[in-house]
């Protein structure tokens, strides 16, 4: 991903979120620089991360503001009346929900950073990475389309696949591109098929040509993965052992 004067996310001086003028910025986050970031596949990953960042970050930053306020509200209640607050199941449930949201956002931002060349996830692995990544994209795009089946039906990921982020990122970009494409009756249908030792994740959408070309290049971030785009659908193929 590239930085610009208007904002965005970049890898120079670490992974840094540039907030709009007048809002709070962030310090660069330290991480491990990834090797081979100049390969065609990782250049494609950087471009894809740039697109996803521009599309999703405004939504995520709004969610982070809400999460921060939830924790501040809890701190105020704890300071005023600790016993009553710790016995308030509704307040604690709200905080638990905020913690889950922070977890999802952190995973997504870590994937974007890794795609840009800096590994912030380190040893972190997320077996529900497909659901989390794709779910945030669907929420952020506010697309009125109905996803069939629902995102909760996306499979879990086995541990030890690549550096932990690539399959979630690849599938996430597939859904992002599919939502930007053309599909009938406001229903974006997807399927996953396991055949022999391969898994096929397919979205029934006519992708924009540039998105389709980028998806095919992006599949190279995992040597055993492939992407194929046809007139009415797009799919990624990978070893079925990568799914739990």
N, C-alpha and C positions, 0 to 999 in steps of 0.2 A: 504494500500500500504506500501511497505517497502523501506527503504533507502539502498543504497549501496555505496561503495567507488567510483563507476564509475558514480554515479549520479542517479537521480530519484526524487520521491516525497515521503515524509514520514510524519507521524503524530507526531513523537517525537519532543518536543519543538515547537509545532505548525506546521502549513502547510508551508513548505519551498521548493522552487524550487532550486535544486542544478544544477548549470550551469556547462558545461564542463570546464576543467581546462583552465585558461587564459581568460575567459569571465566574465562578471559581474554577481555576485550572487545576492541573495535577502535576506532580513531579514525575520525571521519567521513572518507570519501573525497571528494576534490574532483572535480567534473565540470562539464559545461556544462548549465545548466538548459534544458529543452526548452520550446519555445513551444506554445501551444494545449493545455496539459495539463488545462485545464478543459473541453475539448470532451467530448461524451458518449462518444465512442470512447476517449479517453484516460482518462476516469474508469473506463470498463469495463476498460481495460488495468491500471489501478491495482488494481482489485478482483481481477482475474485473477492479477496478480503476488502479491497478498496470499495467495490460495489456494495458488498454486504454492510460494511461500516456506514456508508452514507445512507443506506436504506433503513438500518436498524438502530443505529446509535441514538438518534433523537428520542426514540421510544424508550430505549434502555436508560438513558440519563433521567428521564422523567420517573421511571420506576425506581431508580436509585435514590432520587430525592424523596420519594414516598417511603422507601425503606428506612432512610436516615431519620426521617421525622418520626417513624414508628418507634425506633430505638430511643430517640430523645424523649418522646412522650412517656415511655416506660421508665426512663431514668428519673423523670420528674415525679412520677407516681411513687417510685421506690423511695425517693428522697422524702416525700411527704408522709407516706404511710406504708412502710415495707411489708408489714404483716398482711394488711388488706390487699395489697397488690399481688403478693405471692399466692394468695388464695383466690384471686380473680381469674377464673378459668378462661373467660372471654378475652381478657387482656393478654394472657400468656399464649393463647391460641393465635392471636393476631401477631404476636412477636414471632412465634414459630413459623407462621406463614411468611413473614418478612425475611426470616433467616433462609427459608427455602428459595425465595426470590433472589436474595443476594448470592446464593449458591449457583443458581441457574445463570445469572448475569456474569458471575465470575468465570464460569466455565466457557461461556460464549466469548467473552473478551480474551480469555486465554487462548482459545482456538484462533481468533483473529490475529493475535500477536504471533503465534507460532507460524501461521500462514505468511506473515510478513517477515519472518526470519529470526524471531526471538522467542525462545522457549520459556514461557512463564509457567507452564503447567508442570514442568520438571517431571516428577514421577507420578503425578496425579493421573488417574484413569477414571473414566465415567462409563459404567456399563449402560446407562440410560442416555448416553450422549446423542443418539439419533433423535430421541423424543425431545430432549431439552433444546437442542440446536434448532431443529425444525419447528418446534413449538414457538420459540421466540421470533423466528422469521414470520410465521403466520400471524402472531399477535402484532408485530411491528408494522407489517404491510397493511393491516386492517382490511384484508381482502374479504369481500362478502361471500367468496366461494366456500362451498362446503367440501371439506376434505373427506373422501371416502376410500377406505375406512378412516377412522379418526387417528390422530397422531399417536394416541396411546397404544395403538396396535403395532407401532413400529417395533422391531425386535431389539433385544439387548445386544451389546457388543461384547465379544470375548476379550479377555485381558491379553496383553502382549502383542497387540496389533500396531505395528509402526511405532510412532512416538505417542500414540494415544489420541491424537486429535484428527488425523487425516480422514478416516472414514466418516466421522460425524460431519466434518467440513464438506466433504465431497457430496454426501447425501443432502446436506443443507443447501448447497448451491443448486443441486438438481431441483429441489422443491422451490427455491427462489426463482430459478429460471422458468419452471413450469407455471408458477403463478403469474409471471410476466408474459407468458405465452397465451395461446388461444385454446380453450377447451369448451365443450358443449354444456349448455344448460346450467352454468354456474357451479358445476360439480367437478372438482379435480380428483379424478380417480387414480389411485396408485395400487400397485400390487408388489408382492415379493414372492418369488418362486425359487425353490431349491431344487436343482436338477443335477444329478450326479454329484460332483464335488464343487458345484458353483451355485452362487446365489445371484438372482437378477432382481434388482429394485427398479421398477418402471413407473413412470408418470405419464398419463394419457393427456398430453398437451403438445401443441405445435409451438416449439420454441422459436424465439427470435434468432435469426441466423448467427448474430454475434455471440449470444448466450450459448447456443449449441456448440459453436467452435471452441469457446472458452471451456465448456464442460469437458469436451473431448481431450483438450490439452491438460486440464486439471487432473484427470484420472491418473496421469503419470506420477503423481505424488506417492502413489502406492504401486510398486512395480507389477504386482499381480492383478491390478484393477484395470478395467477398460470401461469406456463410455461409448455409447452408440446413439446417434440421433437420427430419427426418421421423420417423415412428413407429419405424422400425428402423435408421436410419442418420443420419449427419451428414456434411456435406461443406463444404469451402471451395473457392471458385473464384477464379482470378486469371489474369492474362495468362501464356500459356505461355512468353513471352520472358523471364520472371523465372527460369526454370530453365536451368541450363547444359546 
